[in-house]
Amino acid sequence: MTTVTEGDRAAMAAALAEARAALATGDVPVGAVVLDSRGAIIGRGRNEREKLADPTAHAEVVALRQAAAAIGDWQLTGCTLVVTLEPCVLCAGAILAARIDRVVFGAWDDKAGAAGSVVDLLRERRLPHRVGEVVGGVDERECASLLEEFFRERR
């Protein structure tokens, strides 16, 4: 059973703030935060591919790097990643490599989602690690609206 907590909603608000900040650099507005086992934010990230000219600078990867640096360990066991958009294959791989226990996301990505939309790498039984809980659709309308407006302005 998936449960959305008040802490999840507060973390999603922080992730949305990161997503909005990505607009300043022309990046796709996706934001992420990593919570430790107590619910404290230990990593923040936003898409920075345009800003850094780095194809791996996705919000989740940036947040995971910051969280790992904060605790001094690449293994983020006991942590939760909260992100405004369903993770893609790149980010799902990073989430699994970091040993994240729980993922909460906002908007579903029916083109590149790797947490249930297109594929479900986060819960793939053949892989050596699986995410224990994946919760999608948290504040989905707000997360999706930010992305829709961004792409509407570019078309």
C-alpha positions as CSV (number, residue, x, y, z in Angstrom):
1,M,0.0,0.0,0.0
2,T,1.3,3.4,-0.9
3,T,0.9,6.3,1.5
4,V,1.3,10.0,0.9
5,T,2.3,11.8,4.0
6,E,2.4,15.5,4.9
7,G,6.1,15.2,4.8
8,D,5.8,14.0,1.2
9,R,3.7,17.1,0.3
10,A,6.2,19.4,2.0
11,A,9.1,17.8,0.2
12,M,7.2,18.1,-3.1
13,A,6.7,21.8,-2.5
14,A,10.5,22.0,-2.1
15,A,11.0,20.0,-5.3
16,L,8.6,22.3,-7.1
17,A,10.6,25.3,-5.9
18,E,13.7,23.7,-7.4
19,A,11.8,23.1,-10.7
20,R,10.8,26.7,-10.9
21,A,14.4,27.8,-10.4
22,A,15.4,25.7,-13.4
23,L,13.5,28.1,-15.6
24,A,16.1,30.8,-15.0
25,T,18.7,28.8,-17.0
26,G,16.3,27.6,-19.7
27,D,16.3,24.1,-18.3
28,V,13.2,21.8,-18.3
29,P,11.5,22.6,-15.0
30,V,12.1,19.4,-13.0
31,G,13.1,19.5,-9.3
32,A,14.1,16.9,-6.8
33,V,15.0,16.6,-3.1
34,V,16.4,13.7,-1.1
35,L,15.1,13.2,2.5
36,D,17.0,11.3,5.1
37,S,15.3,8.7,7.3
38,R,14.0,11.5,9.6
39,G,12.5,13.4,6.7
40,A,15.2,16.2,6.6
41,I,16.3,17.4,3.2
42,I,19.9,16.4,2.6
43,G,20.0,17.0,-1.2
44,R,18.4,19.4,-3.6
45,G,18.6,19.4,-7.4
46,R,17.0,20.8,-10.5
47,N,17.6,20.1,-14.2
48,E,20.9,21.8,-15.2
49,R,21.6,20.2,-18.6
50,E,21.4,23.5,-20.4
51,K,23.2,25.4,-17.7
52,L,26.1,22.9,-17.5
53,A,26.0,21.4,-21.0
54,D,25.9,18.1,-19.2
55,P,23.5,15.3,-20.4
56,T,23.5,13.7,-17.0
57,A,22.6,16.9,-15.0
58,H,19.0,15.7,-14.4
59,A,17.4,17.0,-11.2
60,E,17.5,13.5,-9.5
61,V,21.2,13.0,-10.3
62,V,22.1,16.5,-9.0
63,A,20.1,15.8,-5.8
64,L,21.6,12.4,-5.3
65,R,25.1,13.8,-5.6
66,Q,24.4,16.5,-3.1
67,A,22.8,14.0,-0.6
68,A,25.8,11.6,-0.9
69,A,28.2,14.5,-0.3
70,A,26.2,15.6,2.7
71,I,26.4,12.2,4.4
72,G,29.8,11.1,3.0
73,D,28.5,7.9,1.5
74,W,27.2,6.9,-1.9
75,Q,24.7,4.5,-0.3
76,L,21.6,6.4,0.5
77,T,19.8,3.5,2.2
78,G,16.8,4.7,4.3
79,C,16.4,7.8,2.1
80,T,13.5,9.0,0.0
81,L,13.8,10.8,-3.3
82,V,10.9,13.3,-4.1
83,V,10.8,14.5,-7.7
84,T,8.3,16.5,-9.8
85,L,8.4,14.2,-12.8
86,E,8.5,10.4,-13.0
87,P,12.2,9.4,-13.3
88,C,13.6,8.4,-16.7
89,V,15.9,5.5,-17.3
90,L,19.0,7.5,-16.5
91,C,17.6,8.6,-13.2
92,A,16.1,5.2,-12.4
93,G,19.6,3.7,-12.8
94,A,21.1,6.4,-10.5
95,I,18.3,5.8,-7.9
96,L,19.0,2.1,-7.9
97,A,22.8,2.6,-7.7
98,A,22.3,4.9,-4.7
99,R,20.2,2.3,-2.9
100,I,17.2,4.7,-2.4
101,D,14.4,3.0,-0.5
102,R,11.5,5.2,-1.5
103,V,10.6,7.4,-4.5
104,V,7.7,9.9,-4.6
105,F,7.0,11.7,-7.9
106,G,4.5,14.2,-9.2
107,A,3.7,14.0,-12.9
108,W,3.7,10.8,-14.9
109,D,5.9,10.7,-18.0
110,D,4.2,8.6,-20.7
111,K,7.1,9.1,-23.1
112,A,10.2,8.3,-21.0
113,G,9.0,7.2,-17.5
114,A,10.9,4.4,-15.9
115,A,8.8,4.1,-12.7
116,G,5.7,2.5,-14.3
117,S,4.7,4.5,-17.4
118,V,6.9,3.1,-20.1
119,V,9.0,0.7,-18.0
120,D,9.4,0.0,-14.3
121,L,13.1,-0.2,-13.6
122,L,12.7,0.8,-10.0
123,R,10.9,-2.4,-9.2
124,E,12.5,-4.8,-11.7
125,R,13.0,-8.1,-9.9
126,R,16.0,-9.1,-12.0
127,L,18.1,-6.2,-10.8
128,P,20.2,-6.5,-7.6
129,H,18.3,-3.6,-5.9
130,R,14.7,-2.5,-6.0
131,V,13.0,0.5,-4.5
132,G,10.8,-0.6,-1.7
133,E,8.0,1.9,-2.3
134,V,7.1,4.1,-5.4
135,V,4.4,6.7,-5.0
136,G,3.3,8.5,-8.2
137,G,0.9,11.4,-8.8
138,V,1.6,13.5,-5.8
139,D,0.6,17.1,-6.6
140,E,0.4,15.8,-10.1
141,R,-1.6,18.7,-11.6
142,E,0.8,21.4,-10.3
143,C,3.9,19.4,-11.5
144,A,2.4,18.7,-14.9
145,S,1.2,22.3,-15.4
146,L,4.7,23.6,-14.9
147,L,6.0,21.3,-17.6
148,E,3.1,21.9,-20.0
149,E,3.6,25.7,-19.8
150,F,7.3,25.4,-20.4
151,F,6.8,23.3,-23.6
152,R,3.9,25.4,-24.8
153,E,6.1,28.5,-24.8
154,R,8.7,26.7,-26.9
155,R,6.3,25.4,-29.6
